[in-house]
Amino acid sequence: MQQTRILKPLAMLLGAVLMSTSAMSFAATAKSDGSQRSAAAKPDISGTWERTPDDWFGENPDDPVLPGGPMPLKEPYATQYTELKKKQAAANEAGTPLATTSARCLPEGMPTLMAALFPIQIIHDDKQVVVLGEYLQQVRRIFLNEKMPKDMPDPVYQGHSYGHWEGDTLVVQTRGVRTDVTFYDTPHSADMIITERLRLRGPDHLENQVLIEDPQILKSPYRFTFEYKRSDYRIEEYVCENNQIVIDSEGKATLKVD
């Protein structure tokens, strides 16, 4: 009888230890799984990226093709765009090309920055994603988990971007891009909305699905995808020295050689 009384408390103690160990193991497993899920839901897209494939621009790198085919422009914008392309072609043939954004040393703006004509670098944490463009040392900030303000701040070249993670995809909406910023020479209104969905398709492959909505300018929303490959290229300082470009009253640019 005495032996039974001794063994019973020992059995209870052993059971409690086993339950505690099991609970700790379960908690550790849940924490580990949770961390893995969190890491999977918010992948590391930081690094330097270049557009892919290498011939993404088409036949002429100085006049890259639109990534989603011709934009469905309304009139009079469609006719104006056609006339501009004819004028550009004639000026190029004459050796006096029309002044571009780069000739004027102006930022590319959105969404051209994400076209990565020059390499881009992405840096991010829990509060923001920063995109650095080598050309003119452009900076784009995407604020995470904040609402788009009702009273939009003044328009800027890169617009005002707000984003959040949906699983493994970074969803970003951009508004407030300056109306003098063009996308491959196509115009937009002050009400343009750009929505991006960025996600890794592999450790060295980043995809950016882009939707442009602008009912004033476009007949229908315009969709396309930018593809990037990871690069070991190091972003360098890029300062535009515009003292060698002469732009005449017709907007034609010539190189000044001293």
Secondary structure as UniProt FT lines:
FT   HELIX           2..41
FT   STRAND          47..51
FT   TURN            54..57
FT   TURN            61..62
FT   TURN            67..68
FT   TURN            75..76
FT   HELIX           77..94
FT   TURN            101..105
FT   TURN            110..111
FT   HELIX           112..115
FT   STRAND          120..124
FT   STRAND          128..133
FT   HELIX           135..137
FT   STRAND          138..144
FT   TURN            157..158
FT   STRAND          160..166
FT   TURN            167..168
FT   STRAND          169..175
FT   TURN            179..180
FT   TURN            184..185
FT   TURN            190..191
FT   STRAND          193..202
FT   TURN            203..204
FT   STRAND          205..213
FT   TURN            215..217
FT   STRAND          222..231
FT   HELIX           242..244
FT   STRAND          245..247
FT   TURN            249..250
FT   STRAND          252..255
//
